[in-house]
């Protein structure tokens, strides 16, 4: 999954479903981006529930970071 595909998947995801983001992260082909996002989400999960729209917004912002193709 590319950056654009990941962004689209997060925008379209049903955040009421448990583990919705895990499925997306597993499909990211860029290992650096995948690792960065996994760490980012561990920190974010301590502050917000994955079922909040604010959580999705934080994830979308992180997906825009320059973490792709490193």
Secondary structure, 3 states (H helix, E strand, C coil): CCHHHHHHHHHHCCCCCCCHHHHHHHCCCCHHHHHHHHHHHHHHHCCCCCCCHHHHHHHHHHHCCCCCCC
